[in-house]
Amino acid sequence: MRRIVLCADDYALSPGVSAGIRELLAAGRLNATSVMTIFPELEDEARALQAVKAPIPFQIGLHATLTGGFAPLTASPMKRGTKLPMSHETWPPLSFRRIDAAKVKAEVKAQLEKFTEVFGRAPDYVDGHQHAQLMPGIRKPFLDAVAELAPRAWVRQCAPVHFTDEFFNAKSRFLGALSLPFKRIAKRRGLRCNPAFSGAYDYDKPSDFSASFARFIKGMAQGGVVMCHPGHPDDVLRSRDTLTDQREREFAFLMSEAMPRALAQANVALA
């Protein structure tokens, strides 16, 4: 029996998303959630999260938010502009000239400080919204900030297990390639990484999430991370993100009896 981390991203993105994640934690269907700290609802959502009575322990991490078009806590990580960039603006090669490393570090530190202020402790781990932590120009200042303010936290790399179905998925291979230098820098900074990752798929092409989930956990390594995005769509979510109805589909599967059966068939458990 391999123990894995099933992590719901985007906690505090909207009340509906947060409520759905708390329901899943209380049902023992998740064992981690990543919190966004840039929105005004954070303090209320943090109190509600800390009040969850879950049947299994769960980790709370920082979902460092450096993309999405939102207002940053300090400054945009880009050399120009006042808002957080859209995801594609951080992709190489053009991002090399656009990203300001000092601003990246300042924004990650501000979000870490906000997390610690609200939760009364450092996060268990730190990952990145839309995988921005992996991007050239962002990964070094991101890891520097974590090493300074949360050195005991682990950081999320996104490489799949070799020769699984995920390994042959184009998106997973791309994230895996970006993760290689990320892991090397993290090691030099004394930071731990998860051994493997899965959960990425094309959200613009909704499909049977049960089949996707089975693929994500098949062959997953001990301690590996499976990412998910469950929640209840609401007007706040629709004003902030394009991933809406698919969150309800993920929630429905994770809350169903098909989810523990899938874990058992793959010989994995949450821990």
N, C-alpha and C positions, 0 to 999 in steps of 0.2 A: 504494500500500500504506500503510494507516494503522496506526500503532503504538499499541497500547492497553495498559492495565494490567489484568491478570486477578488479582484479589486474593481469597485465601481468608481469611475472617474466623474468629475464635475459636480461634486457635492457643493451646495450653495450657489449653483448657477441659477436656480429658480426654486421657489417653494415646492412645486410639484416634483421636480427632480430630487430634491432633498428628502421629501416625504417618502417617495418610493424607495430610496436607498435605505432609509431608517426601517421601513417595513421589512425589507429583505434581511437586514442585519438582525432584527428582532426574531426573524424566523430561522436564523442560522444558515441563510443561503449565500451570504458573503462573509469574508473575514478581513476586508480592508476597504477603505474609501479614501479618495484623494480630494482635499478641500481647496476650493478657490477662495482667495482672501480679498478680492478686489471689489466685491459688491456690498452694498449697504446692509443687506440682510444677514451678513456674516455672524454677528453676535447672537442673534436669535437662533439661527440655524446651528451654531456651535453648542449652545445650551441644550437644544433638543437632541443633538447627536450624543452629547455626554450623558444624557439621561436614558439612552437606550439600554434596555436589559436584554442582552443577547445570550443565547445558550452556548456560544463559543467565543473566545476572545477575538477581538478584531483590532487591526492597526489603523491609525489615522495618519495620513500623510498630507503633505503640501502639494497641491496641483499648481505648480508655478505657472503663471499665466502671462505669456510674453507675446501672444498673438490673439487675434479675434476681433480687432477693431475697437476694443473697450478702452476706457480711460485707465491709465496706469496709476499706481500709488505714488510714484515719484516722477518718472519721465519715460518716454518711449525709448525702447532699446535701439531705435534707428537714429541715424545722424540728423534726419529731417522728419518733421511731423510731431504731433503731440499725442496721438492715439497709438495704442498697440497695433502693430502691422497685421495685415492678413497673413495667413500661413505661408502662401506661396512667395511672399516677399522675403522670407528668411531662407529660401532654398538657394543652394549654390548654382551657378557661380556669381550671380549678380549681388548676392547678399554680402560678399566679401567687402564691397565698397559702401554698403548701406548701413551695416550694423556698427554701433558704438559699444565696444566691450565694456567701457567704464559704466555706461548707462545700464547695460545688461546686469552687471554685478550689483549696481545700486538698486535696481528694481527687484532682483531676486532677494537681496538682503532685506528690503522693505517688506516683502511678502513673508519672509521667514520671521521677521520681527512681529508682524501683525498676527501670524499664527501663534507665536509664543505668547503674545499679549492676551489673545482671546482664549486659548486652551490652557494657559498656565504652564506650558512645557514645550520643548522642541518637538517637531514631527518625528514619527517613527521612520519615515522615508520621504524622499522628495522626487517627484517626477515632473513632467512638463505637459501642459495643454498642447494638443496637436503635435506631440513629440518634438517640440521646439528645442528641448534640452540637448538633442543630438546634433543640431545643425552647426556647421562650421561658423565660427564667429560668435556663437552662443555658448558652446559646450565648456570652453575654458573658464570664462567668467562665471558661468552658472556653477561649475564645480568649485571654483574658488570661494564663492559665497557660501555654499553648503559646508565646505571644509572649515570655514571660519565660524559660522554660527550654529551649525548642527552636525558636528563631526562624527557623532555616533549614529546618524541616520544613514540608511542605505539609499542608493540612487538607482533609478530605473534605466536599465539598458534594454534594448528591444530586439535582440537577436533570437531567432527561433532555434529550436533543437535541430541539429543536423539530421537530414534525411527523413524528416517527418513530412506529412502533407504540407504543413506550414512552411517548411524550408523551401519548397518548390513553388510557393506563392510569390508573385512578383513584388507585391507591396511588402511582404515580410522580408524578402531578400534585400530590398532597398533599405528598410529600417535596420536590418542586420549589418549591412555594409557601413551605415552611419554609426552603428554602435561600436565597431571595432576601435576607432580612435577614442571614443568616449570612455570605453572601459580602460584603455591604457592610461588616460589622464586621471581617471578616478583612482586607479591603483596608485599612481604617483602621489595623489593627494591623501592617500590613506583611507579612502572611502570604499565601502563594500557595494557590490552590485548584485542584483538577482541573477541566478544562473541561466535563466531562459525566459522567453516572453512569447505570448500569442494573444490574439484577440482583434487584430486589425482586419478590417474588410471594407468593401466599398459601400458606404452608407447611402449612396445615391441609387443603389440597386438592392432594395430590400428583398430579403430572401428568408427562407425558413431558418430562424435563429437556432432551433434545436439541432439542425444538421451542422451549422457553423460551430456551435458550442462543442459538439462531439469531435469536430476536427481540431478545435483549439486545445482540448485536453488530451487528445491521443498522443501518447509518447512524451507528455510534458515531464520535464525533469523535476526531481525533488527540489522544493523551494522555488519553483518557477512561478511566474506571474501571468495570470490570464486577465486581460483588461475587458471591462464591459461598461455599457452606458445605459443602465436602466433608469426609469423615472416615469412620472406622470406629466404629459405635456400640459402647459398652461400658457396664459397670455404673456407672462414674463419670459418664459422660455422662448416663445415664438419671436419675441422682440430682440432676443440675444443670440439665437443660434438657429441653424438650419436643420439640425438633427432633432426631430420632434417625435413623429409617430413611431419611428423605429424604437425609441426608448420604451414605449409602452409594450411593444412586442417582446423586447428583451426582458422587461419586468415580468410579463405574463409567463414566459418560459421559466425564468429563475424561481418564480413562486410556485410553479406547478410540480406535481410529483414526478414529472419526466426528468427534472433536473437531478435529484439524488440518484435516480436510476442510471443516468448518464455517467455520473461520477463513479458509481459502483462498477459499471461495465468497463470503464477505463482504468479501474483499480487506483483511483485517486481519492483524496479526502481533503477537506479544508483544514488548515492548521497554520 
